[in-house]
Amino acid sequence: MFFASDNSGPVHAEVLQALAEANQGYQMGYGADEMMDEVRDRIRSLFEAPDAAVYLVINGTSANALALATLADPWDTVFCTPVSHIHRDECNAPEFYSGAKLTLVAGDDKMSPEALRTAIEGEGNRGVHGPQRGPVSITQVSECGTLYTLDEIRALGVVAHGYDLPLHLDGARFANALVALGCTPAEMTWKAGVDVVSFGGTKNGLMGVEAVILFDPTKAQEFELRRKRGGHLLSKHRYLSAQMAAYLRDDLWLRSARMANDNCAHLAEGLRTEGAVFLYEPQANMIFARLPRHLHRRLIDAGAVYHMEGEELDGPDENALLSCRLVCDWSMQEAEITRFLALISNTAPAGA
């Protein structure tokens, strides 16, 4: 019953097989391997962007940080939400790689066009004494498990581009969002005004690789230089290419995301039946909910693993509602979800 993170699940067998096949003979390094050509062509086709520049890095932090560094000058500020991964969970990597600062756009899980406009208007007004307006960054799926609709992304793109600012999309859970919305990659990105995408794979069955897709190829050389200078150009690059190629073949990326989302929907339905209070309506593969302290204790004592968002398991009020985050990945077994829900309803067999 492991609901801590989709980072924690296993690597898909099809990806391991691709890695084993790639581990034969010799291939040119630093991204000049044959499989990278396949990856580049597949991504360009999927995104309906034949001129897009496509690069691979090992994790989401490097994807976001290098992408934003390519979009922002050191004297700029990057606009993001207070709960964004680039603000809360990347140890100032975007600031380190870009030299820019972050400006937090008022709001909760998602950014609104009105709040973004207010934040932009609040910067770039002090000449050389203050930060200049820089890129806008949104997260899809958001850090609270919610989705931007296509109309919401378009509206943010209109605001950003109205100030001649680029729009970056942190897509660590890109596939989960895509299958939930039932749209195409192009519709969720450049057709909605997105300029650069961090296209995630690690949370969806890969060992460790993310793609950065720049729809403006004039930014390609700068990204290449920043990736090399930042220490993120792998010499044995074929092992990144092999993972991403397997991910895109036969729609593995979509199949895995559907499985994760379906697992989450099953879990959410059971929690709703048991009276759990949702902080946000589950829309992809993450749930934020409140449960009584005594239920948390029962679940954890039985071996469930998940995050409680800073709550204290020990306390005098056994019925106090404590918040938690539950994340489902592609590999989760239905039996584990059933067991988790049975513990909540107190119908699990003795010793379970």
Secondary structure, DSSP 8 states (H G I E B T S, - for coil): -B-S-TTSS---HHHHHHHHHHTSS---STT-SHHHHHHHHHHHHHTT-TT-EEEEESSHHHHHHHHHHHH--TTEEEEE-TT-HHHHSSTTHHHHHH--EEEE-SSSSS--HHHHHHHHHTSS-SGGGS-EEEEEEEESS-TTS----HHHHHHHHHHHHHTT--EEEEETTHHHHHHHHT--HHHHTGGGT--EEEE--GGGT-SS-EEEEESSGGGHHHHHHHHHHTT---TTTHHHHHHHHHHHGGGHHHHHHHHHHHHHHHHHHHHHHTT-EESS---SSEEEEEEEHHHHHHHHHTT-B-B-TT--S--S-TT-EEEEEEE--TT--HHHHHHHHHHHHT-S-TT-
